[in-house]
Amino acid sequence: MLLKLKDDDLFNDVLNLDRIHNSILPVWTLYASERKAMTVLIEVEGAKFNPEDGSSAFEYPKNGNLARKIYEVEQLAEQLVGRAKADAKESAGIIARLAEHINQRLKLGIGVAAV
């Protein structure tokens, strides 16, 4: 359908949305794996869990394996958040352009809500 609308740039941008989605999935898998490894290290270090408020606390050497793992997981999380914000902005722009193009060409009243 998009090819028939004859907007090659829009067509390519819409196709790239799938590429963006698929390229980030392995990073989420890595994040889940690293977070699980961090949780195991925390349990080994002897985290104290407070069932009254759901909090936990633990102490660990700042130059040990757990400190490095926490840093790695935080870095992954920061990158994922940044990427999600950038991808959301880019995707919203593409979807808005797509809706506008379809409305102009097909005389439809498609609206896109801002996120």
C-alpha positions in Angstrom: 0.0 0.0 0.0 2.8 2.4 0.9 4.5 1.8 -2.4 1.3 2.8 -4.2 1.3 6.1 -2.3 4.6 6.9 -4.0 6.6 8.3 -1.1 9.8 6.4 -1.1 11.3 8.2 1.9 8.2 7.5 4.0 8.2 3.9 2.8 11.8 3.4 3.8 11.3 5.1 7.2 8.3 2.8 8.0 10.4 -0.2 7.0 13.2 0.9 9.3 10.8 0.9 12.3 11.0 -2.9 12.2 14.8 -2.7 12.0 15.0 -0.4 15.0 12.7 -2.8 17.0 14.6 -5.9 16.0 18.0 -4.4 16.7 17.2 -3.5 20.3 15.8 -6.9 21.3 19.2 -8.5 21.8 20.2 -5.7 24.1 17.1 -6.3 26.2 18.1 -10.0 26.4 21.6 -9.1 27.4 20.2 -6.7 30.1 17.9 -9.4 31.5 20.8 -11.8 31.6 23.2 -9.4 33.3 20.6 -8.2 35.8 20.0 -11.9 36.7 23.7 -12.4 37.2 23.8 -9.2 39.3 20.9 -10.6 41.5 22.8 -13.8 42.0 25.9 -11.9 43.1 23.8 -9.8 45.5 22.3 -13.0 47.0 25.8 -14.4 47.5 26.9 -11.1 49.2 24.1 -11.6 51.7 21.4 -9.0 51.0 19.1 -8.4 53.9 15.5 -8.3 52.8 12.8 -6.4 54.8 9.4 -7.9 54.1 7.6 -5.0 55.8 8.5 -2.5 53.1 10.0 -4.7 50.4 13.4 -3.1 50.7 16.7 -4.8 50.8 20.2 -3.7 51.8 23.7 -5.1 51.4 27.2 -4.0 51.6 29.9 -4.9 49.1 33.5 -4.0 48.3 33.6 -1.1 45.9 36.2 -2.8 43.7 34.7 -6.3 43.7 32.8 -8.4 41.2 29.4 -7.1 42.4 30.5 -3.5 42.1 31.6 -4.1 38.5 28.4 -6.0 37.7 26.2 -3.2 39.2 28.1 -0.7 37.1 27.7 -2.8 33.9 23.9 -3.3 34.4 23.4 0.5 35.2 25.3 1.4 32.0 23.1 -1.0 29.9 20.0 0.4 31.6 21.0 4.0 30.8 21.7 3.1 27.2 18.3 1.3 26.9 16.5 4.3 28.3 18.3 6.7 26.0 17.6 4.5 23.0 14.0 4.1 23.9 13.5 7.8 24.1 15.2 8.4 20.8 13.3 5.6 19.1 10.0 6.8 20.5 10.6 10.3 19.2 11.7 9.0 15.8 8.8 6.5 15.6 6.2 9.1 16.5 7.5 11.4 13.8 7.3 8.6 11.2 3.8 7.6 12.3 2.6 11.2 12.2 4.0 11.6 8.6 2.4 8.3 7.6 -1.0 9.4 9.0 -0.7 12.8 7.3 0.2 11.2 4.0 -2.6 8.7 4.1 -5.0 11.4 5.0 -3.9 13.5 2.1 -3.9 10.8 -0.5 -6.9 8.7 0.6 -9.0 11.5 2.1 -9.2 9.7 5.5 -9.4 11.2 8.9 -6.8 9.3 10.7 -5.5 11.0 13.8 -2.4 10.1 15.8 -2.3 10.8 19.5 0.9 12.2 20.9 2.7 10.0 23.4 
